[in-house]
Amino acid sequence: MTTEADRSRGEKRVDWKRLFFILLGVGLFAAIQFSPPWPDAIDPAGEHFALSREGKGALAVFTLAGIWWVFEVVPIGITSLAIGILQAFFLIRPAKTAFNDFMDPSVMFIFASLVVGAVFTKTGLTRRLAFRMLMIVGERTSAILLGSFVVTAILTHFMAHTAVAATMYPLLLAINAFYGEEETPTRFGKGLFIGMAYACGAGSIITLLGSARAAVAISFFKNMAGREISFFELSWYLFPIGWLMIFLVWGLIMVLLRPEKKTIPGLRERARELNARLGPITRAEILAAVIVLGMILVMALRSLVPALEGVDKTAVILITTVLFFLLGILGIDDLEDIPWNIILLFGGAMSMGLCLFETNAARWLAVNWLTMFKEAHWLVFVLGIGFFVMVMTNFIMNVAAIAISLPVALVMAPYLGVSPEVILFTSLVTAGMPFMLLIGAAPNAIAYNSRQFTSGEFFKLGIPASLILMLVVGAAALLIWPLLGLPVVAGD
């Protein structure tokens, strides 16, 4: 029998692993922050890029945050607060600037996306959709996983991947409830939610509607390379890459996170019965569906209707939040149930990314990394670009990762005989799939809210997923894009 003394000793037991990673983060921060000035980065044209004191401080914060986020030594939102505190305390950026980033429009987009998910769950719309989907895909867990990923990816062709994640999240919660206890982690649950996040990324690279990164990168490319990339051209070259990754991710999950059960016996019949019990669609469900579909339609039209181009996507999705409360679909208790840990996570991610960008620490990293490949084979150079963008997009906004690396890469490309389009498409592919850290993309953080996996488990699965991504990029440059008519080497 456990005594009070035994319980007291258990409570005082030190978590040495947690303590080690706390001190590792602090130690590396101090080592970088207080080290002597670092050498300039020099690009192939001989231009020098100095690393300022503030830039070195940004790298120090970047290192500490990365370690604390991966090993979750404190709640991920608390690590985000530390990012702002360290910037202000060590005069890396003014406190007002560092903490204003926590209310950046993209952070408010995450908030509104989570509210959409809450509405779908509260109204019962997710259960209705989940039952219909399960009646189609059947009882095999492998088919359920694949069906979920395919639906997720298709949606990202027409709407922002964050909005897709917010829409799919409650649907997958309902599906996962059929497998076992809703909040008890299982391999099926891990695969379902991590795979959803990965499918959001892979699907979002295929059209201009999946995210903002493609439109920004294409505009940037036009200014530097003097050539326009059309909507169709983007999809033509990235469609096979995105869908290949979706099926490879499914295969990876079936190998490393194979569900404990091959089937869920009687699932299709249970789904049919439960769907019948729901009865006719309710007023709240209709209102929620109309509001969300209206939001999706406006977001999609922003890329096609010139008059809507200036309408900010965050303002569009936040209108849904206001309408949910105005119409009585949500109340104050629902607002208090929003996972603020996730909101803080993305606030810290924005602050960290902008800190690296504004102090030019990210550019210093890019020049140092890419100049290593100035004498390399063209394929090694392309993979080097892809690897850099892939790593950086796990820590900072993918648009920023592209903006930092693309200018340097496009300057070097002619010397190695690489077509500029290959540089652009490689950057877009890897920028869209941050598979290692939760802060890399909003769908990652939304999936984490399921409590089916830890940040460490996400990181571990992200390593082989990222290796597969790099192999696909290599295959695209060597085989797929040339077959589709893209001149990979200049002069082809």
N, C-alpha and C positions, 0 to 999 in steps of 0.2 A: 504494500500500500504506500502511495506517495505521501510523504510528510510535508509539513509547512517548510521545514529546513531544506528538504530536497528541492522544493519549488523555488525557494529563495536562491539556492545555489545555481539552479538552472537559469533564473532571470539574470544573474550576474555573470554568466558565462560570456566570454568575449568572442565575437565573431571575427576571428583573425583574418579570414579571407577579405571580408568587407573592409576591415581596418587597413589591410595591405593596399588595397586599391584606392582608398581615400588618400593615404599617405603618398602613394605613387603619383596620383594626380597632382597633389600639392607640391611634391618634390620636383616633378618635371616642370610645373609652372614656375617655381622659383628659379630653377636652373636656367630656363630660357629667359625669363624676365630680367634677371640680374646678370646675365652673361655679357661679355664685352660686345661691341658692335660687330655685326656679321658682314661678310664681304658682299659687294654689289653683285646683282645678277646682270649678265651681259648677253644681249641677244645677238643673232648672227650678223646684224648690220653694225655691231659695235656699240650700240646704245646701252648706257648703264642705267640700272634700276636699283637705287639704294633702298635698304630696309631701314626705315626710321625707327626711333625708339617706340613709337606707338604701334608700328607694324610688328615689331618683335613682341610687344605686349599682346597684340592680337593673336599671334601664334601661340603664346603661352596660355592664353585663355582657351584657345581652340584645342590644345592638347589636354588640358584638365577636363574640359567639357566632354571630349570624346571618350576619355577613360571612365568618367563617372556615368555617362549615358549608357555605354556598352555594358558595364558591370552593375549598373543600377544600385550604387552604394547608398543613394538617397532617392526619394521619389523623383521621377524625371522632371517634373515641374520645378522642384527645388533646385536642381542643377541649373535649370534655366534662369532662376533668380540669381544664382551665383555668377552667371555670365554678366548680367547687368551690374551687379555689385562690384565685381573685379574691374570692369571697365571704368567705373566711376572712381573707385578707391585708388587705382594705380594711374589715373589720369590718361587712360588710353583713348577714351572719348568722353565728352561731357555727359553727366548723369542724365540730363534732359534728353539728349540724343539717344543714349543707350536704352533708356526705359520707354521712350516714345515708340521705339520699334515693336514693343510688346502690344501696341494697338495698331500696328500696320494693317492696311486693308486686307492683306492676304490672311492675317490672323483672324480678322473678323469674318472672312469667308469660311474659315474652318469652323468658327462658332456657329454661323448660320447653317452650315452643312450638318453639324451635329443636331441642331434643332429640327431640321428636316427629318433626320433619322428618328428622333424622339416622337415626332408627329405620326410618322408611319407606324411606329410601334403602338402608340397610345390608341390610335383610331382602329387598329386591327387590320389595316390595309396590308401590312407585311404578311400577316398570317394568311390572308386570302391569296396573295401572290405566291407565297411559299407553297401552299397546298396545291395550287394549279401547276406550279413547276414540278413538284414531286410526283404528281399524277402523270406527267409527261416523261420524266427521266427514269422513273422506276425505283427499284430497291437496291441496286448495286451501288455501294459507296463510291467506287471508282467513277461510275457514270454521274453520280450526284456532284462530285468534285469537278469533273470535266464540264458538266452542264453549267455549273455556277461560274466557272472561269470564262466559258464561251459567252454567256449572257453579259457578264461584266465587260468583256472586251468589246462586244458589239455596241454596247451603250457608249463606250468611250469614243466611238467613231462620230458620235453626234452631240456629246455634251462633255463638259469639263470632267476630268478624271476624279477630282475631289467630290463633285456632285454625284458622280456615279458611285463612289465609295460610300457616301452618305445614304444613297438610295438602297444599295445592296446590303449594307451592314445589318439593318434590322431584319431583312429577308433571310440572311444567313443565320442570324440568331434563332429565328423560328425553325429553320431547317436543322440546325445543330441540336435543338431541343429534342428532336425525334431520336437522336443518336444515344443520348444519355442525359445525365444531369447537365442543365444548361451552362452552369458556371464551373463545372469540374473539368479541368484540362484533359483533353484526350488527343491522340495523334490525329484523329479525324478533324477535331476542332482546330488544332494548330494548322493543319494543311488547308482547311477551308478558308480561314481568315488570312493567313499569310499568302496563300495562293490568290485570294481576292486582291490583296494589295499589289502583288506582282503583276496580275492580269491587268489591273488599272494602268500600271506603268507601260506594259508592253502594248496594250491597245491604244494608249494615248499618243503614241508616236506616229500613227498611221494617217491621221487627218489633221487639218488645222484647227478642228473643233475640240480636240482632246485636251489641249492645254494652251497656255499663252506662249510657251517657249518657242514653238515652231514659227509663229508669226513674227516674233521679235528677232529670232535668229535669221529668218529669211530677209527681213528688212535690213539687218546689219550686214548680211552677205551681199545684198544688192549694192550697198554703199561702198563696200570694199572690193568686191569682184566685178561689179558693173553688170550683173546678170540677175534677172528675175526668175525665181522658182515658183511655178504655178501650183495651184491646189492639186491638180491631177498629177503633176510630175512628182510632188512630194509623196503622194499616196502610192504611185506606181513603184517607186523604189523602196518605200518603207513597209508596204503591206506584207510582202513575204517575210521580212525580218520580224515584224511584230507578231504575226501569227505563228511563225516558227518558234519564237520564244514562248508563246502561250502554251503550245503543246509540249515543249521541252520542260517548262516549269511544272506542268501536270505530271510528266514522267518523273521528274526529280522528286516531287512530293510523294508519288506512289512508291518510290524506292526508299527515301529517307524518313518519310512520315506515313508509311503504309497504315491505313486504318485498322484498328483492332478487329473490326467486323467486316467481312466481305459484303454482306447484305444486311439490310434491316427488314427482317421478315414481316410481311403484312403492311409495309409502309404505304404502298400505293392505295390499298383499301382504306387504311386509317386516314390518309390524306383526303380521300374522297368523302368519307363520313364526316370528318371535321369541317370540310369545306361546305357540305350540305347544312351542317348545324349553324354555320355563320348567318344563314338566312340572306335576305336581300341586302344589297349594299346600303350603308347608312348615309345620312346627310353629312356627317363629319368626314367619312371616307371620300365622298364626292367632292366636298370642299377642298380637302387636303390634296386630292389628285389633281383637281383643276388648277389650284395655286402652284403646285410643283411643276405640272406640265407647262403652265404658262411661263414660269421662270425658265424652264429648259428651252422653250421655243424662243424667248427673247435672247437668251445666251447664244443659241445657234445662229439666229439672224444677225447678231452683232458682226459676224465675219462676212456676211453676205449683203447686208443693207447698209449703204454708206451713212444714212441718217442715224443709225444706231451705233456706229463705231465709237463715238465718244462716250457712250453710256458705260459706266464702270460696272464690271461683273459683280463686285462686292455689293454695290448699291442694289443691284437687281436681286441678288439672293437674300439680302437683308430685308427687302420688302416682304418676302415670304414670312419671316419671323414676326414682323409687325402685324401682318394679316392674321397669322395663327392666333395671336393674342386678342386682336380686335374682334375676331369672329368667335371667340370663346373656345377654340379647339384646344388651346393650352392655357394653364393658369400659373400662378406664382410658384406653386410646388414643383411644377415641371421645370421652371427656370432654375430652381435650386438644385435640381438633379443633373444639370449639365456637367459633364466631366471636366472640371476646371484644370485638372492635372494636364490634360491634353492641350487645352488652350495655352497654358503656361509653357508647355513644351515648345509649341510653335512660336510663341512670343520670343523665347530664348533663342530658337533657331534663326529667326529673322534678325535679332540683335547680333548674333554671332556672325552670320553671313555678311551683313552690312558692315560690321566692324572689320572683317578681313578685306572687304572690297574697298571701303573708304580709306583705310590706312595703306592701301596698295600692297598689303602682305600677300594677298592671293595672286596678284600679278607677278610679284617677286618669285613666288613658288612656281608659277607657270613658266616663266622664262628659264629658271634654273632647270626645271624638268625637261622642257621641250628641246633646249639646246643640247641636251645629252644625246639627241638623236640626229643631229645635223649631218653626221657622216654615215648614218645607218641606211640600210635597205629601205625602200619606200614603204614596204608593208610594216616593218618594225616601227617606222615613224607614225604611220596611221594608227597602229595599235597603241603606241605611246600616247597619242592624243586621246584616243578613246579611254585608255586607262586613267589618265589624269582627270578628264571630265567626269568619269564614273566615280572616282574617289571624291572629288570636290563636291559633286552634286549630292553626296550623302551628308554634307555639312552645310552647304550654302544653297541659295536659290539656284535652280538649274539654269535659269536665264543668266544669272551672274557668272556661273561656271563657264557657260558658252562665251559670254562677253569677255571674259578674262583670257581664255585660251585661244579663241578663234583668230584674233588679230595676229598673235605670235605665230600660230600655225600657218595662216595664209601667207605670211611673209616668207616662211621657210619652205612652203610647198613647191614653188617653182624651182628651187635649188635641187630638190629631190625628184622632180619630174612628176609630182602628184597633182591630179586635177583638183581644183578648189571644191567642186561639188562633193567629192569623196570626204574632204575634211568636214564640210557642213553636215552631211548625212551621218557620218561617224559620230560627230558631236551630239546630234539630235538623238541618235539611238541610245547612246550611253547616258545622256542627261535625263532621259525619260525613265531609266530603270535603276534607281538607287535601292539596291536590294539588301543593304547591310545595316543601316541605321534608321531608327524610327523617324528622325527629324528630316530624312531625305525627301519625303513627300507626304502630303496630307493623308493619302490612303493608308500609308504605313501606320500612322498614329491612330487613325480611326479603327483600323483592324486591331491594334493593341488594346483598345478599350473593351474588347471582348473578354479579356483576362484569360484567354486560352494559351498564351505564350508570354515569355519574359523577353526583355530587350536582348538578353544574352542569347536566347534560343533563336531570335530573329537574326541576330548577327551571324551565328554559326551556320544557319541555312543559307544566309546571304553570300557566304564565301564560295561554295560550289555554284550557286546560281550566278554569281558575278563572273566566275571562271567560264561558265557555259556562255554567258553573254559575250565575253571577249573572243571565244572561239567562233561564235556566230558572226561577230564583226569581221574577223579574219576571213571567214568563208564568204561573207558578202563582198568584201573588197576583191578577193581572188576569183570568185566564181559567179555569185548571184548577180551583182550589179553589172559586170560585163555582159552576161547573158541577156540582161534587160536593156542593154544599149548604152550604159553609162561608160564613158571613157575614163577609166580609173587612172591610167598613166597619161600625163599630158602628151598630146601628139598622136594618141591612138585614134 
